[in-house]
Amino acid sequence: MGDITPVLPSRCLNCDTELQGQWCHHCGQKARSEVRHFGSVFTDILDTVFEYDNRIWRTLVPLYFKPGRLTRDYMAGKRARYVLPFRLFFVLSIVSFLALQVLAVPDEMAALSTRANDEILAQLDERFAQIETADAVIAERDRLIVDLRQSVAEMEADSVDGGGLAASTLRTAIEGIESSARSRLEELGVTTEPPAIPQPLSAALQEPAEQNLSESVTESADEQFRSELQIDWLPENANQWLNAMVERGVGNLERVNQDPGQLIEAMFNLLPIVLFFMLPIFALLLKLFYAFSGRLYMEHFVVALHSHSFLFMALLIGLFLSWLSGLLPADSFLEGVFSSVGRVASVWVPLYLLLMQRSVYGQGWGITVAKYLVIGVLYFMLLAMALLTAALLSLVSL
């Protein structure tokens, strides 16, 4: 069956202009009625999806394998076959951060921490396995622990959050030393051994009353700091809000100390916003370093969009290869293949950006490499500052 309006009208149904084709040249409305049977609408949807899908593949292949091709074609007016730069950046950024949430954050961080702890425990076990007597095991245990506990005590005394991540790492190391020593003593037939040396003699650790006094002094100093945080040129309401954010951040330090994954996840949630605001800054750097290229700022902005889109695509490929490698048995042939491809893909990222810069701006290798290095250093310094800001914002938003 055909459309409800099988014959095209001679005049536009919207503005009554005489039609000369499928679209009104005056108001832009489609001549054919949009009220149609479901089958016809569904066919159009499929056509649109597959047509767009083809455009995605025509875009992604040169984006990853042909440095600068998309940018040069866009500036030359060849745009219909490709996804528009901003839409490409937007789609790849969303997909990348979804993939990070699913595949890498915070599970990947936890996996890295677990692997590091396993390596440390293995080294400790090997170290204690070489000791032949129980007395020597106990002496070595106490020798290793004493300095660590002294460091933890100093961190706890100087910090409002219990020493932070560094102190937490040292506590984990102490537990590992005690566990390895205990296992070796059991191998030597010693089932009851003297406890590890007590924590260093300090008023903050041994006397509860003095500990409470120390905490109250720290809290008083913290309160004094917050009360003195006053910026004269800001309104009073703004200063109150700023102090509230500081207080909230300090209060969240303990949560972060216990579960760093919360802060990591919050930072990754802010990363799309950070990179979005870094786009015009990167384009400005290109404009400054290629001031005599005759290109408009928006042309440099297109370069920024395509380069960041490539970075997101490289991130997706890296995550995918890492995920596939993790599914395979360790030291298997395919696991080695995926690991090797991942290393090649990592090397391709800086090389691609260099080739893209030379392809777009057409300068010699010497001046291109020099500008590439300087722009890269400046950009990553600004990116580090932006990420630090994101970390602080994440801390107060937990």
ZAMARGU-4260 file (C-alpha; in steps of 0.2 Angstrom, whole numbers, plus 5000, padded with zeros to 4 digits):
<rodrens>
0) 5000/5000/5000 | 5006/5018/4996 | 5006/5033/5007 | 4990/5042/5013 | 4995/5056/5001
5) 4999/5045/4985 | 5000/5060/4973 | 5012/5075/4977 | 5003/5091/4979 | 5007/5105/4966
10) 5009/5118/4980 | 5017/5117/4997 | 5005/5113/5010 | 5014/5124/5023 | 5017/5140/5013
15) 5007/5138/4997 | 5022/5140/4986 | 5022/5131/4969 | 5032/5115/4971 | 5047/5111/4959
20) 5052/5095/4967 | 5051/5084/4983 | 5055/5099/4994 | 5048/5117/4995 | 5062/5129/4990
25) 5054/5143/5000 | 5051/5135/5017 | 5060/5119/5016 | 5045/5107/5020 | 5044/5090/5012
30) 5031/5089/4999 | 5026/5071/5004 | 5015/5069/5019 | 5024/5062/5035 | 5008/5053/5040
35) 5012/5036/5032 | 5010/5017/5036 | 5022/5009/5048 | 5030/4998/5035 | 5035/5014/5025
40) 5042/5023/5040 | 5051/5007/5046 | 5060/5006/5029 | 5065/5024/5030 | 5072/5021/5047
45) 5082/5006/5041 | 5089/5016/5026 | 5094/5030/5038 | 5103/5018/5050 | 5113/5009/5037
50) 5117/5025/5028 | 5123/5033/5044 | 5132/5016/5048 | 5141/5017/5031 | 5146/5035/5035
55) 5153/5030/5052 | 5165/5017/5044 | 5170/5029/5030 | 5175/5041/5044 | 5183/5029/5057
60) 5195/5020/5045 | 5204/5036/5039 | 5202/5043/5056 | 5213/5030/5063 | 5224/5024/5049
65) 5226/5040/5038 | 5233/5055/5049 | 5226/5071/5043 | 5215/5064/5029 | 5198/5069/5037
70) 5204/5086/5042 | 5211/5090/5025 | 5195/5084/5016 | 5184/5094/5028 | 5194/5110/5024
75) 5193/5106/5006 | 5174/5105/5007 | 5173/5086/5005 | 5161/5083/5020 | 5145/5073/5014
80) 5153/5056/5016 | 5160/5059/5033 | 5152/5061/5051 | 5154/5080/5056 | 5169/5083/5067
85) 5159/5089/5083 | 5147/5074/5081 | 5161/5062/5079 | 5170/5069/5095 | 5154/5068/5105
90) 5150/5050/5100 | 5167/5044/5103 | 5169/5053/5119 | 5153/5045/5126 | 5157/5028/5120
95) 5175/5029/5127 | 5169/5034/5145 | 5156/5021/5145 | 5169/5008/5140 | 5180/5015/5154
100) 5166/5013/5167 | 5163/4995/5161 | 5180/4989/5158 | 5193/4999/5168 | 5186/5009/5182
105) 5187/5005/5196 | 5190/4987/5193 | 5206/4989/5183 | 5213/5000/5197 | 5209/4987/5209
110) 5217/4974/5198 | 5233/4984/5197 | 5233/4986/5216 | 5230/4967/5218 | 5244/4963/5206
115) 5256/4975/5215 | 5252/4967/5232 | 5254/4949/5226 | 5271/4954/5219 | 5276/4962/5236
120) 5270/4946/5245 | 5280/4935/5234 | 5296/4944/5237 | 5293/4944/5256 | 5290/4925/5256
125) 5305/4923/5246 | 5315/4933/5258 | 5309/4924/5273 | 5311/4907/5265 | 5330/4910/5265
130) 5331/4912/5284 | 5334/4896/5293 | 5330/4899/5311 | 5314/4906/5320 | 5324/4919/5330
135) 5332/4926/5314 | 5314/4926/5306 | 5307/4936/5321 | 5322/4948/5321 | 5321/4951/5302
140) 5302/4954/5304 | 5304/4967/5318 | 5318/4975/5309 | 5307/4978/5293 | 5292/4984/5303
145) 5300/4996/5315 | 5304/5009/5302 | 5287/5007/5293 | 5277/5010/5309 | 5288/5025/5314
150) 5283/5032/5297 | 5265/5028/5299 | 5265/5037/5316 | 5273/5052/5309 | 5260/5053/5295
155) 5246/5051/5307 | 5252/5065/5318 | 5255/5077/5304 | 5239/5074/5294 | 5220/5076/5297
160) 5215/5061/5287 | 5226/5047/5295 | 5240/5049/5284 | 5231/5047/5267 | 5235/5034/5254
165) 5253/5033/5258 | 5250/5028/5276 | 5237/5015/5270 | 5250/5008/5259 | 5263/5006/5273
170) 5250/4998/5284 | 5247/4985/5270 | 5265/4982/5269 | 5266/4979/5288 | 5252/4966/5287
175) 5261/4958/5272 | 5278/4957/5282 | 5269/4949/5297 | 5259/4937/5286 | 5275/4931/5277
180) 5285/4929/5294 | 5271/4920/5301 | 5270/4908/5287 | 5289/4905/5288 | 5288/4902/5307
185) 5275/4889/5304 | 5286/4880/5291 | 5300/4880/5304 | 5288/4872/5317 | 5285/4887/5328
190) 5266/4889/5331 | 5267/4903/5344 | 5279/4917/5342 | 5282/4933/5351 | 5271/4947/5344
195) 5278/4960/5333 | 5286/4975/5342 | 5274/4987/5348 | 5271/5003/5338 | 5283/5017/5342
200) 5282/5025/5359 | 5273/5041/5356 | 5260/5050/5366 | 5248/5051/5351 | 5248/5032/5350
205) 5250/5026/5368 | 5239/5037/5379 | 5221/5039/5374 | 5219/5055/5383 | 5234/5063/5375
210) 5228/5056/5358 | 5211/5064/5360 | 5221/5080/5364 | 5231/5079/5349 | 5216/5076/5338
215) 5207/5091/5346 | 5223/5102/5342 | 5222/5096/5324 | 5204/5099/5323 | 5206/5116/5331
220) 5220/5120/5318 | 5209/5114/5304 | 5195/5125/5310 | 5206/5140/5312 | 5212/5137/5294
225) 5194/5136/5288 | 5189/5152/5297 | 5204/5161/5290 | 5200/5156/5272 | 5193/5173/5267
230) 5195/5181/5250 | 5192/5200/5252 | 5186/5203/5234 | 5173/5189/5235 | 5155/5192/5243
235) 5152/5184/5260 | 5141/5171/5253 | 5154/5166/5241 | 5167/5164/5255 | 5154/5154/5265
240) 5152/5142/5250 | 5170/5141/5248 | 5173/5136/5266 | 5159/5124/5265 | 5167/5115/5250
245) 5184/5115/5259 | 5176/5107/5275 | 5167/5095/5264 | 5183/5090/5255 | 5193/5088/5271
250) 5179/5077/5278 | 5179/5066/5262 | 5198/5063/5263 | 5195/5048/5275 | 5182/5040/5263
255) 5195/5042/5249 | 5208/5034/5261 | 5197/5019/5264 | 5191/5018/5246 | 5201/5027/5233
260) 5190/5020/5219 | 5177/5032/5224 | 5188/5047/5219 | 5194/5038/5203 | 5177/5035/5197
265) 5171/5053/5201 | 5186/5060/5192 | 5182/5049/5176 | 5164/5056/5177 | 5171/5073/5176
270) 5184/5069/5162 | 5172/5072/5147 | 5169/5090/5154 | 5188/5093/5156 | 5192/5087/5139
275) 5178/5097/5131 | 5184/5113/5139 | 5202/5108/5133 | 5197/5108/5115 | 5197/5127/5112
280) 5213/5128/5122 | 5221/5116/5111 | 5215/5125/5096 | 5221/5141/5103 | 5239/5134/5105
285) 5238/5128/5086 | 5232/5146/5081 | 5247/5153/5091 | 5260/5142/5084 | 5253/5142/5066
290) 5249/5161/5066 | 5256/5163/5049 | 5247/5148/5041 | 5233/5159/5035 | 5220/5147/5043
295) 5205/5153/5054 | 5203/5148/5072 | 5189/5137/5068 | 5200/5127/5056 | 5212/5124/5070
300) 5197/5119/5081 | 5193/5106/5068 | 5210/5099/5069 | 5208/5098/5088 | 5191/5089/5086
305) 5199/5076/5075 | 5214/5074/5085 | 5204/5071/5101 | 5192/5060/5092 | 5207/5049/5087
310) 5213/5049/5105 | 5196/5042/5110 | 5196/5029/5097 | 5214/5024/5102 | 5208/5022/5120
315) 5194/5011/5114 | 5205/5000/5104 | 5217/4999/5119 | 5203/4994/5131 | 5196/4981/5119
320) 5214/4973/5116 | 5217/4973/5135 | 5200/4965/5138 | 5203/4952/5125 | 5220/4948/5132
325) 5213/4947/5150 | 5200/4933/5143 | 5214/4922/5137 | 5226/4911/5147 | 5242/4919/5153
330) 5257/4917/5141 | 5246/4909/5128 | 5250/4913/5110 | 5234/4924/5107 | 5237/4933/5123
335) 5255/4937/5117 | 5248/4943/5100 | 5235/4954/5108 | 5248/4961/5120 | 5260/4965/5105
340) 5246/4973/5095 | 5242/4984/5110 | 5260/4989/5111 | 5261/4994/5093 | 5244/5004/5095
345) 5252/5013/5110 | 5267/5018/5099 | 5255/5023/5085 | 5247/5037/5095 | 5261/5050/5097
350) 5267/5045/5079 | 5249/5048/5072 | 5248/5065/5080 | 5265/5070/5073 | 5260/5064/5055
355) 5243/5073/5057 | 5251/5089/5061 | 5263/5089/5047 | 5249/5083/5035 | 5237/5097/5039
360) 5249/5111/5040 | 5262/5105/5027 | 5278/5112/5035 | 5295/5103/5035 | 5299/5089/5047
365) 5311/5100/5058 | 5299/5114/5062 | 5285/5102/5063 | 5294/5091/5076 | 5299/5106/5086
370) 5281/5113/5086 | 5274/5096/5090 | 5285/5094/5105 | 5282/5112/5112 | 5263/5111/5109
375) 5263/5094/5117 | 5272/5099/5133 | 5261/5115/5135 | 5245/5105/5132 | 5249/5091/5144
380) 5254/5104/5158 | 5237/5112/5155 | 5228/5095/5155 | 5237/5091/5171 | 5231/5107/5179
385) 5213/5103/5173 | 5214/5085/5180 | 5220/5092/5197 | 5205/5104/5197 | 5194/5089/5192
390) 5201/5079/5207 | 5197/5093/5219 | 5180/5095/5212 | 5178/5076/5213 | 5183/5076/5231
395) 5170/5089/5236 | 5157/5080/5226 | 5158/5063/5234
</rodrens>
